[in-house]
Amino acid sequence: MHRNIANVVDPDDRNTMSVLIYAIKHLNVQHVVVCGHYGCGGVGASLEPDRKGPMDPWLNHIRQVQDKHAGELETITDPGERLDRLVELHVEEQCRAVSRTPSFRETFLKHGYPQIHGWVYDMRNGLLKDLPVEINSKS
């Protein structure tokens, strides 16, 4: 298990990459789960105007997701619903980020696993939402 602010999968983050490599290459895990949660403060912080400080580079990963899906997000008028949708989109993008790591690609091409799952936990009702994330060797 690995946790960080807003479940960012950054290829330059040696901690995240070490966890993935160890799990995939040495523990032979067959399922990788990227699990976000509704109301995520890290994702919410990315919606605020640019701030100076050590978190900005981290939040920029989420802002890139926001920019990529701006058209969809702008149609959602309720701020809470917009945040929830950005949480989902961010989880999906982080699943894709896992799929682009060398350890994942090599193992997936050789064995057909691990599978990547994108989930969002709803703390309001205790339910997990399984997102329809399609990951394959060409993702």
VENFENBEL-V808797 format. One record per pair of residues at least 12 apart in sequence whose C-alpha atoms are under 10 Angstrom apart, sorted by the first residue. I is the first residue (numbers start at 0). GAP is how many residues later the second one is. If there is no record, write none. Layout:
<<I;GAP> <I;GAP>>
//
This chain:
<<0;15> <0;18> <0;19> <0;22> <0;31> <0;32> <1;13> <1;14> <1;16> <1;17> <1;18> <1;32> <2;12> <2;13> <2;31> <2;32> <3;12> <3;38> <4;31> <4;35> <4;36> <4;37> <4;38> <4;50> <4;53> <4;54> <5;29> <5;30> <5;31> <5;34> <5;35> <5;36> <5;37> <5;38> <5;39> <5;40> <5;52> <5;53> <5;55> <5;56> <5;81> <5;84> <5;85> <5;88> <6;27> <6;28> <6;29> <6;30> <6;33> <6;35> <6;36> <6;55> <6;80> <6;83> <6;84> <6;87> <6;88> <7;26> <7;28> <7;34> <7;35> <7;50> <7;51> <7;53> <7;54> <7;82> <7;83> <7;85> <7;86> <7;87> <7;89> <7;90> <8;25> <8;52> <8;82> <8;84> <8;85> <8;86> <8;87> <8;88> <8;89> <8;92> <9;48> <9;51> <9;84> <9;87> <9;88> <9;91> <10;86> <10;87> <10;89> <10;90> <10;91> <15;82> <16;81> <16;84> <16;85> <16;86> <19;12> <19;78> <19;81> <19;82> <19;83> <19;84> <20;80> <20;81> <20;82> <20;83> <21;81> <22;80> <22;81> <22;91> <23;79> <23;80> <23;82> <23;83> <23;84> <23;89> <23;90> <24;78> <24;79> <24;81> <24;82> <27;79> <27;85> <27;86> <28;84> <28;85> <28;86> <29;77> <29;78> <29;81> <29;82> <29;83> <29;84> <29;85> <29;86> <30;82> <30;83> <30;84> <30;85> <30;86> <31;63> <31;66> <31;67> <31;72> <31;81> <31;82> <31;83> <31;84> <31;85> <31;86> <32;58> <32;62> <32;65> <32;81> <32;82> <32;83> <32;84> <32;85> <32;86> <33;56> <33;57> <33;58> <33;59> <33;60> <33;61> <33;64> <33;82> <33;83> <33;84> <33;85> <33;86> <34;52> <34;53> <34;56> <34;57> <34;59> <34;60> <34;82> <34;83> <34;84> <34;85> <34;86> <34;93> <34;94> <34;95> <34;96> <35;51> <35;52> <35;54> <35;55> <35;56> <35;58> <35;82> <35;83> <35;84> <35;85> <35;86> <35;92> <35;93> <36;47> <36;50> <36;51> <36;54> <36;82> <36;83> <36;84> <36;85> <36;86> <36;91> <36;92> <37;42> <37;43> <37;45> <37;46> <37;47> <37;48> <37;49> <37;50> <37;82> <37;83> <37;84> <37;85> <37;86> <38;41> <38;42> <38;44> <38;45> <38;48> <38;82> <38;83> <38;84> <38;85> <39;43> <39;44> <39;46> <39;47> <39;81> <40;42> <41;13> <41;16> <41;17> <41;20> <41;45> <42;16> <42;18> <42;19> <42;20> <42;23> <42;40> <42;41> <42;43> <42;44> <42;47> <43;15> <43;18> <43;35> <43;36> <43;38> <43;39> <43;40> <43;42> <43;43> <44;14> <44;17> <44;18> <45;12> <45;13> <45;14> <45;15> <45;16> <45;17> <45;18> <45;19> <45;20> <45;37> <45;40> <46;12> <46;15> <46;16> <46;19> <46;35> <46;36> <46;39> <47;15> <49;13> <60;29> <60;32> <60;33> <61;24> <61;25> <61;27> <61;28> <61;29> <61;31> <61;32> <62;23> <62;27> <63;26> <63;29> <64;21> <64;22> <64;24> <64;25> <64;26> <64;27> <64;28> <64;29> <65;19> <65;20> <65;21> <65;23> <65;24> <67;21> <68;16> <68;17> <68;20> <68;21> <69;16> <71;13> <71;14> <72;12> <72;13> <72;16> <83;36> <83;38> <86;33> <87;30> <87;31> <87;32> <87;41> <87;42> <87;43> <88;29> <88;42> <88;44> <89;28> <90;26> <90;27> <90;28> <90;29> <90;40> <90;42> <91;24> <91;25> <91;26> <91;27> <91;28> <91;39> <91;40> <91;41> <91;42> <91;43> <92;25> <92;40> <93;24> <94;20> <94;21> <94;22> <94;23> <94;24> <94;38> <94;39> <94;40> <94;44> <95;20> <95;22> <95;37> <95;38> <95;39> <95;40> <95;43> <96;42> <97;18> <97;37> <97;41> <98;15> <98;16> <98;17> <98;36> <98;37> <98;38> <98;39> <98;40> <99;35> <99;37> <99;38> <99;39> <103;12> <103;33> <104;31> <104;32> <104;33> <104;34> <105;31> <106;30> <107;28> <107;29> <108;27> <108;28> <108;29> <111;24> <111;25> <112;23> <114;19> <114;20> <114;21> <115;17> <115;18> <115;19> <115;20> <116;13> <116;14> <116;15> <116;16> <116;17> <116;18> <117;12> <117;13> <117;14> <117;15> <117;16> <118;12> <118;13> <118;14>>
//
